[in-house]
Amino acid sequence: MSKSDLSSIENRVAQHLATYFAGESPSFVAGVSGGPDSMALLYILKRLEVEVVVVHVNYQKRGEASEKDQELVEQMSDRWGFDCHTVRLDPAEAEGQNFQQWARKRRYQVFRELQNEYGSDGIAIAHHQDDQVETVLQKLFRGAGLASWSAMSVWEPPLFRPLLDTTQKQVMDYIEERAIPYRTDRSNLENDFARNLLRNEWLDKMGDFFPGWRKNVLRLPQQAELFTEALTCLEEQVTDNRDRINLTALGELSIGLQKALILHMLKGFDPDIEVTTGALDQLEDLASLQTGKSIQLTEHYSLLNDRNWLKFVYEQPDSLTLIKIREEDLKKKPFSFDGLRFSVQEFVDPDYENTLYLDLEKITWPLSLRRWKAGDAFQPFGMVGHQNVSDHLTNRKISAAEKRKALVLESFEETIAAVIFPPIEKITPPGTISEFVKCDQETSECLVISWSNS
């Protein structure tokens, strides 16, 4: 098809394809709801002869209306020569959650699974310029800092948004011109959600009071990008090649820059992370933060002072509150967790340098595997008295940053049978057993703990 046969909106999409997939014939999974935006995009991709697999997610939230959305997408996909996959989700799964957030998460999960299944080059989404404006405004109204005023991009692998420089009015004009069928989600006309309120009440009226306001809003992400570049340069000046922050260098910055930099670095780990103002205010006390102490910034991220170096520590969502290990299960099959291997073996030719051995008969089953906590103490192998787990880890030269990852293996009567170190280079074996479970000449079977790759 020649360019002269294409409309202006079709030409823009074609230009984006040429820019981001030069010399290729890309294929996409296309999310199609049945609304005007996604139906317009699907028709444009048909006109441009792009290979597409259509995906429709039916949340079964709106009864007959949801079924008619599905019917339209399936019928038009067939008519336009596209394979269509419909995925029906149970809205009951979202009970007790924010439905919009749940729906978005599940929708993109479906898209990515089908992209992997088909080996598609990307996921085509019908976001347009008005969506872009709404996204930036929501971030602004929710109090996000300048560094968070980022905008969506046309190609943000795996997401391809070729309508991002097209207004909704242009989309609707195209729909009418080409007589493309579509469905209207009546829930979008209700102001129950922040985006709907902006769309239905504010945006149409803003032009009457602030001419050119849309262009001004769309310039905000450019300013945010410059701010982010400045923070990246600053990050390079105060960190080492292990991503640790020099506490002295950080202290030379104003408290406002300290907060902005820490937030910037957290966003590098998780772009969607949310940090409260109160959490960032704790940075004002960094100068008095003692070695080994930390500041909790989010549920899973803390900032630890490790000998005048600050290090971000990520604590897994605690799936390890308690893992039970039973003798009968281990005798059937070894158990692995986070790189560790637990098995039952005969006590023959022990490799003490790389492996822990616990006398099977001296263990009170079942065992519990958990994170160590303050106050935990045990009797290390070869010692007469007890020692705090924290002190033992320090004596074994395990840094404050790594100590949090250590585990304890606790017997049924809540006596610690072993302390297991985090995987650190040149530290073997993987921990220290307690004196009361040591193997001797009477030992026939033992619990063996080793790293899976050892």
N, C-alpha and C positions, 0 to 999 in steps of 0.2 A: 504494500500500500504506500503510495507516495505521500509526502508531507502535505501536499496541496489538498489531499482528500481528508485531512485530519482537522478537527476543530481545535481551538486554542487550548482547551483543557487536555485534549488527547495529545497535543504536541508537547505540553509540559511534562506529562507522564512519560512520553517517548524520550524526551531529553534526559530525564532522571535515569531511565533504563540505560541510555547510552553513556551517561556519566559514571554510574556505579557498576555497570556490567558491560564495559566496553568490549566489543568483539565477541560477546557471549550470547547464548540464547538461554537466559535464566528461566528457572521454573520456580513456582511459588505455591505455598499453601495460603489460601486467601480466606480470612475470617469474614463471613457474610451473615449478617443478622436478619436481612430482609428489609432494613431501613434504607432511606434514599442514598446515604453516603456509600454504604457497602455495595448496594446494587449498581450505583453509578460506576464505582471502581471496577466491579466485575465486568460490566459491559465494555468499559474502556480497555481492559486487558484482553477481552474477546476481540475488539476491533484491532488491537495491536498484535494479535495472534500469539499471545504469551501463554506458555504452558502453565496451567493452574489446576490445583486440586482444591475444591470448595469445601469449607468446613462450616457447619452450622451447629451452634450450641443451643439446645432447647432446655431452658431452665424449668419448664413446666410450671411457671409462676403465675401465668396470666390465663390459665384455662384454655378456652377455645381460641383466644387470640394467639397464644403461643403455638398452637397446632397450625393455625393459618400462616404464621410466619414460616414455619418449617415447610409447609406445603409449597409456598411461593418459591422459596430458595431451591427446593428440590426440582420443581417444575422448570424454572428458568435455567438452572444449571444444565438440565437435560436438553433443553431447547437450544442453549448456546454451546453445547458440546463439551461440558465439563463433568468430570466425575465429582460426586458430592457425598460427603460423609456427614451424617447427622449424629451428634452425641447428645443423649438425653441425660440430664442431671437431676438428682433428687433435691429439691429445695430444703428438705428436712435436714440435709447435711449442714446447712448454714444456721441451724437453730442456735441462738445465743451469740451469734457473730454478726458483724456488720455485713449485710447481704451483698452490698455493692463490692466490697473488698473481696469477699469470698468468691463472688461470681467472676471477678476479674482474674483472680489467682487461678481458678479452675479453668477458665477459658484459655488463658495463655499456656497452661499446662497441656491442655488438649492440642493446641496449635503446635507446640514444640514436639510432642510425641509423634504427631502425624508428619511433621517436617522430617524428623529422623527416620520414620518408616519409609517415606518416599524419597529421601535424599534430596529434598528441594533446597534451592539456594537461599530461600528466605521466606518470611511470613508477611504477606501483603495485608496491610491494615489501612482502613479508610479515614484516618485522622486528617482533618483539614485545618485551615488557618484559624478558624474560630475556636477549634479545640485547643490549638496552641495558645491563643489569648487566654482562654479559660484556665488552662493549666498554670500559666504564669501568675494570673490573678489569685488563684486559690493558694498558691505558695506564699504570695505576698500577704494575703489576708490572714493566713494561719501563723504569721509571724516568723516565717523562715528567713534566715539571714541572707545577705546579698549573694553569698557563694552558692546558695540553694536555688537561686532564680534561674536555673537552667531550663532550656527549652528542649522539645523533642527535635530529632534530626530526621531528615528524609531517609537516610540509610544508617541504621543503628543496629548492626547485626545482632540477631537475625531479622529484625523488624524493618520492613520497607514501607515507607509512608509517602507515596508519590503525589498525594493530594495536599501536602502540607503547605504549599504556597497558593492554594486555591481556597477562596472563601466559600462559606456554606451557600450564599446566594448564587454564586457561580455554579455550584453543584446542582442546586435546585433548577436553575435555568437550563442546565444540560439535561437533567432528567426530563423536564417538560419538552424540550426540543426533540429529544430522541424517543419520547413516549415510553420510558423505562418504567415498568411496574415496581411498586414498592409498598411497604407496609409502615404504618405509623404506630409506634409504641406509645400508647396513651399515658403510660406512667412517666414518660419524659415531659409531659405537659404539667405534671404535678410538681410542686416546689418542696417536696419532702427531702431532697438531697441538695447539697451545696451547688453542684454544677448546674442542676435544673433551675435553681433560683437565679443564678447569674444569667443563664441563657434566656429565661422566660421573662424576667423582671428588669434586669439591669442593662444588659448589653445593647439592646435595641434603642434605649433611651439616652445612652451616654453620648452619642454623637450630637445630640441636640445641645448639650451643655459644654462638651469638650471636643470640638472638631479635631480630627487627627489623633485621637487618643489611642486607637488601635496600633498605629505605627509606633507611638511612644512606648506602649507596653511591649511590643515585639523587639524594641531596642534594649530592653532591660537584660535579656540573656547575654547580649554582647558585652554589656558592662560587667555582668557577673563573670563572664569568661576571662576578662582582663584581671579582675580581682583574684580569680582562681589561679591564673598564671603567676601573679605576684606571690601568692601563698606558696605555690610550688617552689619558686625560687628561694623563698624564706625557709621552707622545709629542708632544702638541700644544704643550707648554711648551718642549721642547728642539729642535723642528724648525722650519724655515721653510716658506714656501709652495712650495718646490721639493723638499720631502721630504729636505732635508739636515739632519744632526744637528749642532748647535753643540757642538764638542769641549769647550769650556770649561764649558758648562752640563751636559753629560753627566758631566764629571769631578767635579762637585759632588755627584753621587749616590754612594751606597755601591756597591761593586763588585758586590754581589748584585743591586741594582736595575739596574745597567748591563747585566748579563748578561740579566736578565729582559726588559728593554726591547728589547735587540737581537734576542733570540729572538722576542719578540712582533712586531716589525716584519718579521722574516723570514717569520713565519707569515702575515703579510698578503700577501706575494708568493706563497707556496705553503703552504697549510694542512698538507700532508703532509710538508713538509721536515723532515729529521732533522739535528740539529747535535750533534756530540759534545761531551762535557764539556771535552775537551782544546782543542777549537776555541774554545769560549767563554772558557776560561782565558786565552787570548791577550789578551783585553780588559784584563787587569791591566797590560799594557804600553802602553796607549793614550797615556798622557801623554808617552811618548818616541817615539811614531810620527811620523816626519818627513813633511813635505809631499811628496806624490807616491808615498809608500809605502803599502802596504795589508796587511791581515790576511786570510788565506784562511779563510773560515768553513765553506764546503762546497765541493764539487767545482766548482760554477758561480757561487757568490756570494762576493764579497770586500767588505771594508769599507775604503774609500780615504780617506786624509787629503788633502783638496783645500783648502789654505790655511785650516786650522783649522775646516774643515767636513768632516764625515764623510759619505760617500755610498756607498750600496750599488751595487756594480757587478756586473751579470750577464753572464757570459761564456757564449755559446752553446755547447752541446755541439759540439766542434770538427769540424763537417762541412766546415770550411774549412781543414783541415790542408793540403790542396793541391788546387786546381782547375786543370786543364789547359785552356788556350785555344789552339786550333790555327787557323792561317791559313786553311786550306781550309774549315774549318767556318764561320768568320766571313764568308767571302766568299759562302757560301750563305745564311746567316741570322744576324742580330744575336744577341748573347748578353746576357742580363740576369741580374743577381745583386744581391739586397738593395738594390734601388732604382737600381743602376748599369746603364748600357747600353753595351755594347761593339759597335762596328760598323766595317766597312771602307767608306771613302768616298773620292771624289776630293778632292784638297786644293784647294778653291775657297771663297773668301769665309769664312775661318775666324772663328769667334766665340770669341776667346781669353778673354773675360771669364767665360764659362760652360762652356767645353769644353776638354778636353785633346786634343792632336793629336800622334801619334807617327809618324814616317816608317816606312812599311811595310818599305822596303828596308833600313833600319838595325836592324831587330829580328831577333834570332836566335830562330827559332821551335822548339818551342812555348813559349808563355808560361805562367807559373805564378802564380796568384793565391793569396795566403796572408796570415795575420796577420803584422805585423812583430814582430820579436823583438830583445832586447838584443844589441847588436853590429852590427846592420844599418847599412850606410852607403851613400851614393850621391853622385853629383855633380849637384846641383840645376842646372836650366837657368839659364845666365848666370853660373855660378860656375866658378872655376878649379880649386879643390881639392874634396875630398870632405867630407861632413858626416854625422854620425850622424843616423839617422832620428828618434831621440828628441829631439835638439836642434832638428832642423828643425821638428818638430811644436810644440815649445815656442815657437820663434821666430814661428810662424804663429798664435800666441795660442790654441792648442787646449788646453783644460784637461786636467789630469791625469786626470780622470774619463773624458774622451772619447778620450784618446790610445790607450787599449787597443783601440778599435774601428778604428783605422787599418789599412790594407792596403798591401801592396807587390806590385807587378807585376814579376816576375822573369823575365829572359830565359833561354834554354836553358843558357847558360854561367854562370848564377847571378849575373848582374849586374842590379841593380835598375834597371828602366826607368822606373818611376814610383812615387810614393807617393800613395796615395789617402786623403783625409781622410774622417772620419765626416760625415754630413749635419748641418751646423750652420748655423743662420740667419746670413745675411750673409757667409758664407765661400764665395766662388766664385773660380775654378773648383773642381772636386772634388778637386784635388790639385796635385802638382808633377811634371813630367816630368824625366827625366835629360838632361843636356847631349848625351849621345851619340845620342839618338833624336829630336832636334829636327828640325822640318821647315824646309826652305829652298827657294830658287827652283828647285832640281832635283827637289823632291818632287812626285810625281804622285798617289800613293795614300797614305792614312794610316789608322792605327787611331784611331778617335774614341771618347773616353770622356766620358760626360755623365750627369747624373741623368735618370732616366726621365721625370720631370715637367717637365724644363727645355726 
